Amino acid sequence: MSQPPAVLALRRCALAASVQHDLDLLPGVEGLTLTRAPAVRVSWRECRQALAGADPESRAGRVRLAAELLRRRWLADRSVADLAERARPVGVPVGSVRHPGLDWVRLRVLGSAIDLGLGFAGLDPDRPDEVLVVSQPALQAAGVPAEDWWPPALGYLNRMGELAAERYRRTPTEPLRPMGDCDVVTLLAAAPLRAALVAGEAAGLRAVAVPMRTRGWCDLSRTDPAFALAAAAATAAADRGFDRPVLVTADEVAVAPAGGRPAEVVLRDPAVADRPWLRDPLYR
């Protein structure tokens, strides 16, 4: 088994994050301190958790630790009352790089594709429209009573799901889009939207492509079979939805099993279709 990162490697990783993201921090024996008032202490154990198995000497490790420290800083800069106004539900695909760990999960949607937990709207000053996922240790350090804030957040999700379902019924051919502060992955965790998606389906099942957090496509019979895979691969990992289509019922969301050769199916299509309406135009 691999050994956990040594404190020296964690110190170098933290100092690199400090330089790259202009974070004022002071490493110590038991951990580091974000020195700007109010001061925030982060233990080396919490730093290891933030790495999620990444090498602290790697770029991925530095990015993950910097993201955790920035979130700690932003949480500490706001009052608990302000954070309560910003608390939102966030759905994260299981296995995503955005997933902050099992201790963050408040609800797992049946089908084991989406985990739900708390996030905060407008916490990142550079991306005020984004809802940031915050790890459970960071919530505890900020004094956030996640158990008390979760029921209102879940009620918000259901309201946004009802609005998204109404929009889908009006324009069923349009792609799924965010509603309020809920992206498409989060909206799929809402029962009202799932019920609307499968209404009228004989099997009570619908395949939906959500390669990115901000868009979803429901009519896959009119979509290139390789689209979901290609779109997911072209999307940054932090903004990615699901690498494969998801199977949606009124109660579950599950990732479609791997298999098939969608790219090969597309390549079999002839380059030029022999159809009169696709002939070269005639100019006079």
Kinemage of the C-alpha trace (Angstrom):
@kinemage 1
@onewidth
@group {chain A} dominant
@subgroup {mainchain}
@vectorlist {calphas} color= white
{ca met a 1} P 0.000 0.000 0.000
{ca ser a 2} L 1.207 3.533 -0.783
{ca gln a 3} L 2.287 5.686 2.145
{ca pro a 4} L 0.438 8.957 2.926
{ca pro a 5} L 2.240 12.133 1.848
{ca ala a 6} L 4.924 13.321 4.251
{ca val a 7} L 4.523 16.650 6.015
{ca leu a 8} L 7.465 18.085 4.071
{ca ala a 9} L 5.736 17.349 0.764
{ca leu a 10} L 2.512 18.873 2.092
{ca arg a 11} L 4.393 22.001 3.153
{ca arg a 12} L 5.869 22.398 -0.335
{ca cys a 13} L 2.420 21.884 -1.857
{ca ala a 14} L 0.886 24.493 0.441
{ca leu a 15} L 3.633 27.023 -0.296
{ca ala a 16} L 3.127 26.489 -4.035
{ca ala a 17} L -0.598 27.102 -3.588
{ca ser a 18} L 0.232 30.237 -1.604
{ca val a 19} L 2.374 31.656 -4.405
{ca gln a 20} L 0.005 30.725 -7.248
{ca his a 21} L -3.204 31.951 -5.583
{ca asp a 22} L -1.936 34.791 -3.378
{ca leu a 23} L -2.842 33.037 -0.133
{ca asp a 24} L -1.305 34.317 3.092
{ca leu a 25} L -0.396 31.210 5.063
{ca leu a 26} L 2.092 30.094 7.670
{ca pro a 27} L 3.105 26.385 7.868
{ca gly a 28} L 3.544 24.918 11.340
{ca val a 29} L 4.216 21.599 13.040
{ca glu a 30} L 0.603 20.367 13.219
{ca gly a 31} L -0.726 22.170 10.171
{ca leu a 32} L -0.921 25.551 8.494
{ca thr a 33} L -2.636 28.813 9.294
{ca leu a 34} L -4.321 31.143 6.845
{ca thr a 35} L -3.050 34.282 8.527
{ca arg a 36} L -5.338 37.030 7.222
{ca ala a 37} L -8.002 37.891 9.806
{ca pro a 38} L -9.900 35.924 10.797
{ca ala a 39} L -7.132 33.329 10.987
{ca val a 40} L -8.014 29.794 9.845
{ca arg a 41} L -6.155 26.680 10.972
{ca val a 42} L -5.964 23.629 8.687
{ca ser a 43} L -4.291 20.476 9.970
{ca trp a 44} L -1.949 18.399 7.814
{ca arg a 45} L -4.481 15.578 8.110
{ca glu a 46} L -7.134 17.792 6.520
{ca cys a 47} L -4.638 18.735 3.806
{ca arg a 48} L -4.143 15.043 3.040
{ca gln a 49} L -7.904 14.585 2.819
{ca ala a 50} L -8.142 17.505 0.395
{ca leu a 51} L -5.598 15.850 -1.915
{ca ala a 52} L -7.933 12.827 -2.287
{ca gly a 53} L -5.008 10.559 -3.122
{ca ala a 54} L -3.242 12.950 -5.509
{ca asp a 55} L 0.520 13.394 -5.267
{ca pro a 56} L 1.235 16.693 -3.460
{ca glu a 57} L 4.153 17.268 -5.844
{ca ser a 58} L 1.843 17.040 -8.886
{ca arg a 59} L -0.173 19.792 -10.523
{ca ala a 60} L -3.426 17.996 -9.620
{ca gly a 61} L -2.370 17.881 -5.982
{ca arg a 62} L -1.534 21.587 -5.902
{ca val a 63} L -4.844 22.472 -7.568
{ca arg a 64} L -6.860 20.396 -5.102
{ca leu a 65} L -5.132 21.765 -2.021
{ca ala a 66} L -5.355 25.334 -3.306
{ca ala a 67} L -9.096 24.885 -3.960
{ca glu a 68} L -9.630 23.619 -0.403
{ca leu a 69} L -7.648 26.468 1.152
{ca leu a 70} L -9.459 29.079 -0.931
{ca arg a 71} L -12.818 27.685 0.142
{ca arg a 72} L -11.707 27.807 3.784
{ca arg a 73} L -10.682 31.434 3.302
{ca trp a 74} L -13.948 32.432 1.612
{ca leu a 75} L -16.047 30.694 4.268
{ca ala a 76} L -14.163 32.419 7.077
{ca asp a 77} L -14.635 35.817 5.425
{ca arg a 78} L -18.429 35.561 5.682
{ca ser a 79} L -20.781 35.414 8.640
{ca val a 80} L -22.860 32.336 9.398
{ca ala a 81} L -26.026 34.315 8.620
{ca asp a 82} L -24.667 35.266 5.193
{ca leu a 83} L -23.681 31.660 4.483
{ca ala a 84} L -27.187 30.512 5.425
{ca glu a 85} L -28.606 32.762 2.684
{ca arg a 86} L -26.163 31.301 0.168
{ca ala a 87} L -26.638 27.605 1.035
{ca arg a 88} L -27.824 25.568 -1.949
{ca pro a 89} L -28.199 21.888 -2.848
{ca val a 90} L -25.552 20.530 -5.217
{ca gly a 91} L -25.657 17.268 -7.144
{ca val a 92} L -22.289 15.752 -8.033
{ca pro a 93} L -21.726 12.647 -10.183
{ca val a 94} L -20.297 9.790 -8.151
{ca gly a 95} L -16.582 9.611 -8.947
{ca ser a 96} L -16.342 13.216 -10.176
{ca val a 97} L -13.260 15.282 -9.356
{ca arg a 98} L -15.673 17.773 -7.726
{ca his a 99} L -16.861 15.176 -5.221
{ca pro a 100} L -15.563 16.224 -1.773
{ca gly a 101} L -15.923 12.829 -0.096
{ca leu a 102} L -18.579 10.579 1.426
{ca asp a 103} L -18.814 12.572 4.645
{ca trp a 104} L -20.193 15.495 2.593
{ca val a 105} L -23.082 13.454 1.125
{ca arg a 106} L -26.534 14.236 2.511
{ca leu a 107} L -28.519 12.144 0.044
{ca arg a 108} L -27.645 9.615 -2.641
{ca val a 109} L -30.206 9.358 -5.434
{ca leu a 110} L -31.339 5.812 -6.155
{ca gly a 111} L -29.242 4.371 -8.985
{ca ser a 112} L -25.905 5.411 -7.427
{ca ala a 113} L -25.131 8.067 -10.049
{ca ile a 114} L -25.667 11.334 -8.132
{ca asp a 115} L -24.717 12.402 -4.616
{ca leu a 116} L -26.339 15.467 -3.055
{ca gly a 117} L -24.885 17.826 -0.465
{ca leu a 118} L -24.519 21.473 0.494
{ca gly a 119} L -22.855 24.135 -1.609
{ca phe a 120} L -22.789 27.927 -1.542
{ca ala a 121} L -23.794 30.401 -4.243
{ca gly a 122} L -21.538 33.360 -4.976
{ca leu a 123} L -18.706 32.249 -2.712
{ca asp a 124} L -16.035 32.509 -5.423
{ca pro a 125} L -15.491 36.224 -6.188
{ca asp a 126} L -14.262 35.369 -9.693
{ca arg a 127} L -17.268 33.141 -10.522
{ca pro a 128} L -20.234 34.632 -8.654
{ca asp a 129} L -22.806 32.545 -10.567
{ca glu a 130} L -21.281 29.218 -9.546
{ca val a 131} L -22.398 27.120 -6.588
{ca leu a 132} L -19.256 25.840 -4.872
{ca val a 133} L -19.077 22.419 -3.270
{ca val a 134} L -17.470 22.646 0.174
{ca ser a 135} L -15.989 19.663 2.016
{ca gln a 136} L -17.405 18.511 5.332
{ca pro a 137} L -14.238 19.441 7.309
{ca ala a 138} L -14.472 22.957 5.881
{ca leu a 139} L -18.147 23.171 6.874
{ca gln a 140} L -17.341 22.086 10.397
{ca ala a 141} L -14.440 24.539 10.669
{ca ala a 142} L -16.742 27.377 9.565
{ca gly a 143} L -19.393 26.421 12.125
{ca val a 144} L -21.984 25.561 9.482
{ca pro a 145} L -24.883 23.487 10.929
{ca ala a 146} L -25.300 21.369 7.801
{ca glu a 147} L -28.008 19.194 9.381
{ca asp a 148} L -30.202 22.250 9.992
{ca trp a 149} L -29.556 23.840 6.610
{ca trp a 150} L -30.165 20.735 4.530
{ca pro a 151} L -34.016 20.556 4.697
{ca pro a 152} L -34.468 24.119 3.312
{ca ala a 153} L -31.892 23.351 0.602
{ca leu a 154} L -33.813 20.204 -0.356
{ca gly a 155} L -37.023 22.242 -0.520
{ca tyr a 156} L -35.263 24.680 -2.866
{ca leu a 157} L -34.255 21.766 -5.104
{ca asn a 158} L -37.855 20.545 -5.334
{ca arg a 159} L -39.088 24.031 -6.250
{ca met a 160} L -36.465 24.385 -8.985
{ca gly a 161} L -37.317 20.859 -10.170
{ca glu a 162} L -40.980 21.833 -10.531
{ca leu a 163} L -40.043 24.913 -12.560
{ca ala a 164} L -37.686 22.870 -14.751
{ca ala a 165} L -40.416 20.265 -15.285
{ca glu a 166} L -42.864 22.972 -16.365
{ca arg a 167} L -40.303 24.374 -18.806
{ca tyr a 168} L -39.638 20.885 -20.193
{ca arg a 169} L -43.365 20.260 -20.767
{ca arg a 170} L -43.607 23.546 -22.691
{ca thr a 171} L -40.529 22.915 -24.856
{ca pro a 172} L -39.727 19.175 -24.754
{ca thr a 173} L -37.359 19.373 -27.728
{ca glu a 174} L -35.078 21.955 -26.108
{ca pro a 175} L -31.998 20.873 -24.128
{ca leu a 176} L -32.218 20.805 -20.352
{ca arg a 177} L -30.707 23.926 -18.784
{ca pro a 178} L -30.001 25.118 -15.231
{ca met a 179} L -32.836 26.539 -13.191
{ca gly a 180} L -32.078 29.059 -10.473
{ca asp a 181} L -28.875 27.989 -8.754
{ca cys a 182} L -29.305 24.308 -9.709
{ca asp a 183} L -27.336 22.931 -12.648
{ca val a 184} L -28.655 20.062 -14.775
{ca val a 185} L -26.944 17.325 -12.731
{ca thr a 186} L -28.557 18.733 -9.583
{ca leu a 187} L -31.962 19.034 -11.279
{ca leu a 188} L -31.919 15.339 -12.211
{ca ala a 189} L -31.992 14.653 -8.456
{ca ala a 190} L -35.376 16.428 -8.253
{ca ala a 191} L -38.359 14.063 -8.373
{ca pro a 192} L -40.673 16.547 -10.219
{ca leu a 193} L -38.285 16.805 -13.179
{ca arg a 194} L -37.689 13.049 -13.347
{ca ala a 195} L -41.455 12.446 -13.362
{ca ala a 196} L -41.887 14.918 -16.233
{ca leu a 197} L -39.071 13.327 -18.254
{ca val a 198} L -40.551 9.823 -18.131
{ca ala a 199} L -44.222 10.819 -18.449
{ca gly a 200} L -45.642 9.097 -21.518
{ca glu a 201} L -42.750 6.628 -21.803
{ca ala a 202} L -44.162 3.114 -22.037
{ca ala a 203} L -41.308 1.592 -20.029
{ca gly a 204} L -41.142 4.487 -17.572
{ca leu a 205} L -37.495 4.928 -18.577
{ca arg a 206} L -35.685 7.713 -20.429
{ca ala a 207} L -32.087 7.987 -21.601
{ca val a 208} L -30.591 11.459 -21.110
{ca ala a 209} L -27.162 12.718 -22.150
{ca val a 210} L -25.637 15.172 -19.649
{ca pro a 211} L -21.971 15.500 -20.702
{ca met a 212} L -21.658 18.876 -18.956
{ca arg a 213} L -23.219 20.418 -15.871
{ca thr a 214} L -25.045 23.120 -17.828
{ca arg a 215} L -26.809 21.138 -20.570
{ca gly a 216} L -28.703 17.893 -21.058
{ca trp a 217} L -30.228 16.262 -24.139
{ca cys a 218} L -33.299 14.031 -23.856
{ca asp a 219} L -34.068 12.993 -27.449
{ca leu a 220} L -31.110 10.687 -28.060
{ca ser a 221} L -32.795 9.106 -31.092
{ca arg a 222} L -31.983 12.350 -32.938
{ca thr a 223} L -28.496 12.733 -31.459
{ca asp a 224} L -25.193 11.372 -32.725
{ca pro a 225} L -24.400 8.193 -30.712
{ca ala a 226} L -20.877 9.445 -30.012
{ca phe a 227} L -21.995 12.920 -28.948
{ca ala a 228} L -22.197 12.332 -25.187
{ca leu a 229} L -18.756 10.722 -25.068
{ca ala a 230} L -17.117 13.385 -27.250
{ca ala a 231} L -18.772 16.311 -25.449
{ca ala a 232} L -17.774 14.941 -22.042
{ca ala a 233} L -14.179 14.429 -23.189
{ca ala a 234} L -14.056 18.017 -24.499
{ca thr a 235} L -15.373 19.476 -21.224
{ca ala a 236} L -13.074 20.357 -18.326
{ca ala a 237} L -13.210 17.747 -15.576
{ca ala a 238} L -14.629 20.210 -13.021
{ca asp a 239} L -17.478 21.172 -15.391
{ca arg a 240} L -18.192 17.641 -16.639
{ca gly a 241} L -21.436 15.802 -16.066
{ca phe a 242} L -21.563 12.132 -17.051
{ca asp a 243} L -19.231 10.399 -19.507
{ca arg a 244} L -22.104 8.207 -20.691
{ca pro a 245} L -25.877 8.737 -20.964
{ca val a 246} L -27.886 8.246 -17.796
{ca leu a 247} L -31.058 6.164 -17.515
{ca val a 248} L -33.777 8.126 -15.723
{ca thr a 249} L -36.930 6.779 -14.078
{ca ala a 250} L -39.308 8.505 -11.686
{ca asp a 251} L -37.205 7.257 -8.769
{ca glu a 252} L -33.692 6.551 -10.096
{ca val a 253} L -30.797 7.924 -12.100
{ca ala a 254} L -28.242 5.356 -13.246
{ca val a 255} L -25.318 5.591 -15.652
{ca ala a 256} L -25.800 3.485 -18.784
{ca pro a 257} L -23.487 0.453 -18.797
{ca ala a 258} L -20.354 0.641 -20.898
{ca gly a 259} L -20.325 -1.148 -24.225
{ca gly a 260} L -20.918 -0.706 -27.912
{ca arg a 261} L -18.886 1.295 -30.396
{ca pro a 262} L -20.701 4.606 -30.944
{ca ala a 263} L -17.764 6.197 -32.767
{ca glu a 264} L -17.528 3.256 -35.144
{ca val a 265} L -21.261 3.479 -35.876
{ca val a 266} L -20.862 7.112 -36.873
{ca leu a 267} L -17.861 6.383 -39.104
{ca arg a 268} L -19.908 3.832 -41.047
{ca asp a 269} L -22.182 6.584 -42.357
{ca pro a 270} L -21.343 7.619 -45.931
{ca ala a 271} L -19.552 10.926 -46.280
{ca val a 272} L -22.015 12.142 -48.956
{ca ala a 273} L -25.669 11.170 -48.944
{ca asp a 274} L -27.219 10.458 -52.328
{ca arg a 275} L -30.321 12.589 -51.773
{ca pro a 276} L -31.627 15.232 -54.176
{ca trp a 277} L -32.058 17.907 -51.508
{ca leu a 278} L -28.350 17.631 -50.640
{ca arg a 279} L -27.085 18.190 -54.187
{ca asp a 280} L -24.785 21.103 -54.936
{ca pro a 281} L -26.780 24.304 -55.577
{ca leu a 282} L -26.964 25.609 -59.164
{ca tyr a 283} L -26.046 29.206 -59.712
{ca arg a 284} L -27.128 31.328 -62.682
